[in-house]
């Protein structure tokens, strides 16, 4: 059975449901309502929704089919008039979950009725020591995954390196990859980076609409992703939120450095700048996330500039302020880039992005606002990234100043040499000129005297 595209909206007293089912027989269609549940069956389509509030089927309920568009349009009354139904645009979260974990109600705190559960029991470090993927929930699903996809993962065998050790190995590996020449070239080339530093991200422009509807393609993806309940420990939940920031940093970097025109390298950039996606890393606090993002942005991509890192950090902060619907759109964009990658980055969708798409539909909007505030309160300086940036810049400045002084001294020496030679040159020119004139004059006088003598001799009769 196929899951049809659908869309929900509401007014004060009604819920409106549009189901796109063009290849169906209207006479074989069945619709059932039971409180928060709605069932739509019309071969070959099957749709079961779990609504955030109760609706009733009565004599006021309406249903129609538009043959030109292939849409069923259904209208039901709210059981409680005036009640506002939250998250009617969160497509995946409305679908009935396919898997629900066993939960001890005495040990959990429900964050939302959508399906995120925080287990207050202590973390079982032994069980999750070598786990990876979204929420570190994968332990043995992909054997030797790093070696199977070496162009995607820098950590080749996550199943043999503990979660706590990964950041240590990552930073050690990054130090070998850092290029001081590349960094200094970008540091001194202000003209090169000027357009990227000055660019205004789409979500920061005055005409931006954070509540824009999902496109048909976006809805198609969201309805195909399996809905699920999440059960996290406190540390896992925090790690998931910090991992989101880590991934969005790479996304914001790419959007800025391509001026919002993604290239064939965009999937590589997002993958490479994220320690979550490249090293299966898990973070414990926001400062740790930001430092990792800065380091990787100064080591791997084409533009490596500390000021650019600062601007991208602000991009992430403002993006998180736009609400979860737009962030879902951004994650769908990432999903699309990974799916069309020539390097099989679709595996990142299976390990992380698809679960993030479900998670974002269920998490509280306040959590994202809190992340934004947390980023705003974090300051990252050049010493924090531990790449000796200030020492490099000071050394480069000294060399540049010495070169400038050397150039000035050479120019002055040339000028002084020219000035000292000029009088001699001028003096030599005058001497030659006078001598030539004198010789010429002497010759003329001699010739004249000779001629005069000869004339006198001829004229003298004696």
C-alpha positions as CSV (number, residue, x, y, z in Angstrom):
1,X,0.0,0.0,0.0
2,X,1.1,3.5,-0.8
3,X,1.2,6.4,1.7
4,X,-0.5,9.4,0.0
5,X,0.6,13.0,0.3
6,X,-1.5,14.9,2.7
7,X,-2.0,18.3,4.3
8,X,-3.8,19.5,7.4
9,X,-5.0,22.9,8.4
10,X,-7.5,24.2,11.0
11,X,-9.7,27.0,12.1
12,X,-11.2,27.6,15.5
13,X,-13.7,24.7,15.3
14,X,-12.6,22.5,12.4
15,X,-9.8,20.4,11.1
16,X,-9.4,20.2,7.3
17,X,-7.5,17.3,5.7
18,X,-6.5,17.1,2.1
19,X,-5.3,13.6,0.8
20,X,-3.7,13.4,-2.6
21,X,-4.8,10.0,-4.0
22,X,-5.2,10.3,-7.8
23,X,-5.1,6.6,-8.7
24,X,-8.1,5.4,-6.7
25,X,-11.7,4.3,-7.0
26,X,-13.8,6.8,-5.0
27,X,-16.5,4.1,-4.3
28,X,-13.9,1.9,-2.5
29,X,-12.8,4.7,-0.2
30,X,-13.2,4.3,3.6
31,X,-12.6,7.0,6.2
32,X,-12.8,6.3,10.0
33,X,-12.4,8.7,12.9
34,X,-11.8,7.7,16.5
35,X,-10.8,10.6,18.7
36,X,-7.2,11.4,17.8
37,X,-6.9,8.7,15.1
38,X,-7.9,9.0,11.5
39,X,-7.9,6.1,9.0
40,X,-8.0,6.6,5.3
41,X,-8.1,3.6,3.0
42,X,-8.6,3.8,-0.8
43,X,-6.7,1.2,-2.8
44,X,-3.7,1.5,-3.4
45,X,-3.5,4.1,-0.7
46,X,-3.4,3.6,3.1
47,X,-3.1,6.5,5.6
48,X,-3.3,6.3,9.4
49,X,-2.8,9.6,11.3
50,X,-2.4,10.3,15.0
51,X,-3.6,13.8,15.5
52,X,-2.5,16.2,18.4
53,X,-6.2,16.6,19.4
54,X,-9.5,14.8,19.2
55,X,-11.9,15.2,16.3
56,X,-15.5,13.9,15.8
57,X,-17.3,12.5,12.9
58,X,-20.9,13.8,12.8
59,X,-23.6,15.1,10.5
60,X,-21.5,18.2,10.0
61,X,-18.5,16.3,8.6
62,X,-17.8,16.7,5.0
63,X,-16.0,14.9,2.3
64,X,-15.4,15.5,-1.4
65,X,-13.2,14.4,-4.3
66,X,-11.7,16.7,-6.9
67,X,-11.0,14.6,-10.0
68,X,-8.9,17.2,-11.7
69,X,-6.3,17.3,-8.9
70,X,-6.9,13.8,-7.4
71,X,-7.5,15.2,-4.0
72,X,-9.9,14.1,-1.2
73,X,-11.0,17.0,1.0
74,X,-12.3,16.1,4.4
75,X,-13.7,18.3,7.2
76,X,-14.3,17.3,10.8
77,X,-15.3,19.2,13.9
78,X,-12.9,19.5,16.9
79,X,-14.2,17.7,19.9
80,X,-13.3,20.8,22.0
81,X,-14.3,23.9,20.0
82,X,-11.6,26.5,20.1
83,X,-8.7,24.1,20.9
84,X,-5.5,24.7,18.9
85,X,-3.9,21.7,17.4
86,X,-0.1,22.0,17.5
87,X,2.2,20.8,14.7
88,X,-0.3,20.0,12.1
89,X,2.4,20.6,9.5
90,X,4.8,18.1,11.0
91,X,4.1,15.4,8.4
92,X,6.1,12.4,9.7
93,X,5.1,12.9,13.4
94,X,1.4,12.7,12.4
95,X,1.9,9.2,10.9
96,X,1.2,6.3,13.3
97,X,4.6,5.1,14.6
98,X,5.8,1.8,13.4
99,X,7.9,1.1,16.4
100,X,7.3,2.0,20.1
101,X,10.1,1.2,22.6
102,X,9.3,-0.5,25.9
103,X,9.2,2.3,28.5
104,X,9.1,2.2,32.3
105,X,6.7,5.0,33.2
106,X,8.3,5.4,36.6
107,X,11.7,6.3,35.2
108,X,10.8,8.6,32.3
109,X,10.0,12.2,31.7
110,X,7.8,12.9,28.6
111,X,9.0,16.0,26.8
112,X,6.1,15.9,24.3
113,X,3.4,13.6,23.5
114,X,4.9,13.3,20.0
115,X,7.3,10.6,21.1
116,X,10.5,11.8,22.7
117,X,11.2,10.2,26.0
118,X,14.1,10.9,28.4
119,X,15.1,8.0,30.6
120,X,16.3,9.2,34.0
121,X,18.3,6.1,34.7
122,X,22.1,6.4,34.6
123,X,23.8,5.9,31.3
124,X,25.0,2.4,30.7
125,X,28.5,3.2,29.4
126,X,29.4,-0.4,28.8
127,X,26.6,-0.9,26.4
128,X,27.0,2.3,24.4
129,X,30.8,2.5,24.6
130,X,31.3,1.8,20.9
131,X,28.0,2.9,19.5
132,X,27.5,5.5,16.7
133,X,24.8,7.0,14.5
134,X,21.9,9.1,15.7
135,X,21.7,9.2,19.5
136,X,24.5,6.5,19.5
137,X,21.9,3.8,18.9
138,X,23.8,1.7,16.4
139,X,26.2,-1.0,17.7
140,X,26.6,-3.7,15.1
141,X,24.3,-2.8,12.1
142,X,27.2,-1.8,9.9
143,X,30.4,-3.8,10.3
144,X,33.6,-2.0,9.3
145,X,31.6,0.9,8.0
146,X,34.6,3.3,8.0
147,X,36.6,1.1,5.7
148,X,33.6,0.5,3.4
149,X,33.2,4.3,2.9
150,X,36.7,5.8,3.3
151,X,35.8,8.9,1.4
152,X,33.0,9.7,3.9
153,X,34.4,8.6,7.3
154,X,37.8,9.5,8.7
155,X,37.3,7.1,11.6
156,X,37.7,3.7,9.9
157,X,36.5,1.4,12.7
158,X,34.1,3.1,15.1
159,X,33.2,-0.2,16.6
160,X,36.7,-0.4,18.0
161,X,37.1,3.2,19.2
162,X,35.1,4.3,22.2
163,X,33.0,7.4,22.1
164,X,35.3,9.2,24.6
165,X,38.4,8.5,22.5
166,X,37.1,9.7,19.1
167,X,37.5,13.4,19.8
168,X,41.1,12.8,20.9
169,X,42.0,10.9,17.7
170,X,40.1,13.4,15.6
171,X,42.1,16.4,16.9
172,X,45.3,14.5,16.5
173,X,44.4,13.7,12.9
174,X,43.4,17.3,12.2
175,X,46.7,18.7,13.3
176,X,48.5,16.7,10.6
177,X,46.1,18.1,8.0
178,X,46.4,21.8,9.0
179,X,48.2,23.9,6.4
180,X,49.7,27.1,7.7
181,X,50.5,28.3,4.2
182,X,46.8,28.0,3.1
183,X,45.6,29.7,6.3
184,X,48.0,32.6,5.9
185,X,47.2,33.0,2.2
186,X,43.5,33.4,3.1
187,X,44.4,35.6,6.1
188,X,46.2,38.2,3.9
189,X,43.8,38.0,0.9
190,X,41.0,40.2,2.2
191,X,39.6,40.9,-1.3
192,X,39.1,37.2,-2.0
193,X,36.8,36.7,1.1
194,X,35.0,40.0,1.1
195,X,31.9,38.9,-0.9
196,X,31.4,35.8,1.3
197,X,31.8,37.8,4.6
198,X,29.4,40.4,3.4
199,X,26.7,37.9,2.1
200,X,23.3,37.9,3.9
201,X,21.9,34.4,4.4
202,X,18.4,33.8,3.0
203,X,16.9,33.4,6.4
204,X,18.2,36.8,7.5
205,X,16.7,38.8,4.6
206,X,13.6,41.0,5.3
207,X,11.3,39.1,3.0
208,X,12.1,35.7,4.5
209,X,9.0,33.6,5.5
210,X,9.9,31.0,8.1
211,X,6.4,29.5,8.0
212,X,6.3,28.7,4.2
213,X,4.5,25.5,3.4
214,X,6.4,22.4,2.6
215,X,6.7,21.8,-1.1
216,X,5.3,18.6,-2.7
217,X,8.7,17.1,-2.9
218,X,9.4,17.8,0.8
219,X,6.1,16.3,1.8
220,X,6.8,13.2,-0.3
221,X,10.1,12.7,1.6
222,X,8.6,13.3,5.0
223,X,5.7,10.9,4.5
224,X,8.1,8.1,3.4
225,X,10.3,8.4,6.5
226,X,9.2,5.9,9.2
227,X,7.8,7.6,12.3
228,X,9.2,6.4,15.6
229,X,9.4,7.0,19.3
230,X,12.8,8.0,20.7
231,X,14.0,6.9,24.1
232,X,17.2,8.7,25.2
233,X,19.2,9.1,28.3
234,X,19.9,12.7,29.4
235,X,23.4,12.6,27.9
236,X,22.1,11.1,24.6
237,X,19.5,13.7,24.3
238,X,22.0,16.5,24.8
239,X,24.3,14.9,22.4
240,X,21.6,14.8,19.7
241,X,20.9,18.5,20.1
242,X,24.6,19.4,20.0
243,X,25.1,17.1,17.0
244,X,22.4,19.1,15.2
245,X,24.4,22.3,15.7
246,X,27.5,20.6,14.4
247,X,25.7,19.5,11.2
248,X,24.0,22.9,10.7
249,X,27.4,24.7,11.0
250,X,28.7,22.9,7.9
251,X,25.4,23.6,6.1
252,X,25.6,27.3,6.9
253,X,29.3,27.4,5.8
254,X,28.4,25.9,2.5
255,X,25.4,28.3,1.9
256,X,27.6,31.3,2.7
257,X,30.7,30.3,0.6
258,X,28.5,29.4,-2.4
259,X,26.3,32.4,-2.0
260,X,23.3,30.1,-1.6
261,X,24.0,28.3,-4.9
262,X,25.1,24.8,-3.8
263,X,27.7,23.0,-6.0
264,X,28.7,19.4,-6.5
265,X,31.1,19.9,-3.6
266,X,28.4,21.0,-1.1
267,X,27.8,17.4,0.1
268,X,31.5,17.0,0.7
269,X,31.7,20.3,2.6
270,X,28.8,19.5,5.0
271,X,30.2,16.0,5.6
272,X,33.8,17.1,6.1
273,X,33.1,20.0,8.4
274,X,30.9,17.9,10.7
275,X,32.8,15.9,13.3
276,X,29.5,14.1,13.9
277,X,29.3,12.9,10.3
278,X,33.0,12.3,9.7
279,X,34.2,10.9,13.1
280,X,30.9,9.7,14.8
281,X,31.8,12.2,17.5
282,X,29.5,13.1,20.4
283,X,29.8,16.4,22.2
284,X,29.2,17.3,25.8
285,X,28.9,21.1,25.6
286,X,28.4,23.9,23.1
287,X,32.0,25.2,23.4
288,X,33.3,21.8,22.4
289,X,31.0,21.8,19.4
290,X,32.0,25.3,18.2
291,X,35.7,24.6,18.6
292,X,35.4,21.4,16.5
293,X,33.5,23.3,13.8
294,X,36.1,26.1,13.7
295,X,39.0,23.7,13.6
296,X,37.6,21.8,10.7
297,X,36.6,25.0,8.8
298,X,40.2,26.1,9.1
299,X,41.7,22.8,7.9
300,X,39.6,21.3,5.1
301,X,37.5,23.6,2.9
302,X,38.8,26.0,0.2
303,X,38.3,29.2,2.3
304,X,40.1,29.0,5.7
305,X,39.6,32.2,7.7
306,X,38.9,32.8,11.3
307,X,36.6,35.8,10.7
308,X,34.6,33.6,8.3
309,X,34.2,31.0,11.1
310,X,32.8,33.7,13.4
311,X,30.3,34.8,10.8
312,X,29.1,31.2,10.2
313,X,28.7,30.8,13.9
314,X,26.3,33.7,13.8
315,X,24.5,32.1,10.8
316,X,23.8,29.0,12.9
317,X,22.5,31.1,15.8
318,X,20.0,33.0,13.6
319,X,19.0,29.8,11.7
320,X,18.0,28.2,15.0
321,X,15.8,31.2,15.7
322,X,13.7,30.6,12.6
323,X,11.7,27.7,14.1
324,X,11.8,23.9,13.5
325,X,9.8,24.0,10.3
326,X,12.5,25.9,8.4
327,X,15.3,23.8,10.0
328,X,13.5,20.7,8.8
329,X,13.6,22.3,5.3
330,X,17.3,22.8,5.7
331,X,17.8,19.1,6.8
332,X,15.7,18.0,3.8
333,X,18.1,20.0,1.6
334,X,21.0,18.2,3.3
335,X,19.2,14.8,2.7
336,X,18.9,15.7,-1.0
337,X,22.5,16.7,-1.4
338,X,23.7,13.4,0.3
339,X,21.3,11.3,-1.8
340,X,22.7,12.7,-5.1
341,X,26.3,12.5,-4.0
342,X,28.6,10.3,-6.2
343,X,30.4,9.1,-3.1
344,X,27.5,7.2,-1.5
345,X,26.8,9.8,1.2
346,X,23.2,8.4,1.3
347,X,24.6,6.3,4.1
348,X,24.7,9.5,6.2
349,X,20.9,9.8,5.7
350,X,20.4,6.3,7.1
351,X,22.7,6.9,10.0
352,X,21.7,10.4,11.0
353,X,19.7,12.7,8.8
354,X,16.4,10.8,8.5
355,X,16.2,10.4,12.3
356,X,16.9,14.1,12.7
357,X,14.0,14.8,10.4
358,X,11.7,12.8,12.7
359,X,13.3,14.2,15.8
360,X,12.9,17.8,14.8
361,X,9.2,17.3,14.2
362,X,8.8,16.0,17.7
363,X,11.1,18.2,19.8
364,X,10.0,21.3,21.6
365,X,10.6,24.6,19.8
366,X,12.0,25.9,23.0
367,X,14.9,23.5,22.8
368,X,16.0,25.1,19.5
369,X,15.7,28.6,21.0
370,X,17.8,27.5,23.9
371,X,20.5,26.2,21.5
372,X,20.5,29.6,19.7
373,X,21.0,31.4,23.0
374,X,23.7,29.0,24.1
375,X,25.6,29.7,20.9
376,X,25.3,33.5,21.4
377,X,26.8,33.1,24.8
378,X,29.8,31.2,23.6
379,X,33.0,33.0,22.5
380,X,35.6,31.2,20.5
381,X,39.0,32.9,20.2
382,X,42.1,31.8,18.1
383,X,43.8,30.2,21.1
384,X,40.7,27.9,21.6
385,X,41.2,26.1,18.3
386,X,44.8,25.1,19.3
387,X,46.3,25.6,15.9
388,X,48.8,28.4,16.9
389,X,47.0,30.9,14.7
390,X,48.2,34.0,16.5
391,X,51.8,32.9,16.4
392,X,51.5,32.2,12.7
393,X,50.0,35.6,12.1
394,X,52.6,37.4,14.1
395,X,55.4,35.6,12.4
396,X,53.9,36.3,9.0
397,X,53.4,40.0,9.9
398,X,57.1,40.2,10.9
399,X,58.2,38.6,7.6
400,X,55.9,40.9,5.6
401,X,57.2,44.0,7.5
402,X,60.8,42.9,6.8
403,X,60.0,42.4,3.2
404,X,58.4,45.8,3.0
405,X,61.4,47.4,4.7
406,X,63.8,45.5,2.4
407,X,61.8,46.7,-0.7
408,X,61.9,50.3,0.6
409,X,65.6,50.1,1.3
410,X,66.3,48.7,-2.2
411,X,64.3,51.4,-3.8
412,X,66.1,54.1,-1.8
413,X,69.5,52.6,-2.7
414,X,68.6,52.7,-6.4
415,X,67.5,56.3,-6.1
416,X,70.7,57.3,-4.3
417,X,72.8,55.5,-6.8
418,X,71.0,57.2,-9.6
419,X,71.4,60.6,-8.0
420,X,75.2,60.1,-7.4
421,X,75.7,59.1,-11.1
422,X,73.7,61.8,-12.6
423,X,76.1,64.8,-12.1
424,X,79.0,62.7,-13.5
425,X,76.9,61.8,-16.5
426,X,75.9,65.4,-17.1
427,X,79.5,66.6,-16.6
428,X,80.8,64.0,-19.1
429,X,78.3,65.0,-21.7
430,X,79.2,68.7,-21.5
431,X,83.0,68.0,-21.8
432,X,82.5,65.9,-24.9
433,X,80.3,68.5,-26.4
434,X,82.8,71.4,-25.7
435,X,85.7,69.3,-27.0
436,X,83.9,68.5,-30.2
437,X,83.0,72.1,-30.7
438,X,86.5,73.2,-30.0
439,X,88.0,70.7,-32.4
440,X,85.5,71.6,-35.0
441,X,86.2,75.3,-34.5
442,X,90.0,74.7,-34.6
443,X,89.6,72.9,-37.9
444,X,87.6,75.6,-39.3
445,X,90.1,78.2,-38.3
446,X,93.0,76.2,-39.7
447,X,91.1,75.8,-43.0
448,X,90.3,79.5,-43.1
449,X,93.9,80.5,-42.4
450,X,95.2,78.2,-45.0
451,X,92.8,79.5,-47.6
452,X,93.6,83.1,-46.7
453,X,97.4,82.4,-47.0
454,X,96.9,80.8,-50.4
455,X,94.8,83.7,-51.6
456,X,97.4,86.3,-50.4
457,X,100.1,84.5,-52.1
458,X,98.3,84.3,-55.4
459,X,97.2,87.9,-55.2
460,X,100.7,89.2,-54.3
461,X,102.6,89.9,-57.6
462,X,105.9,89.8,-56.0
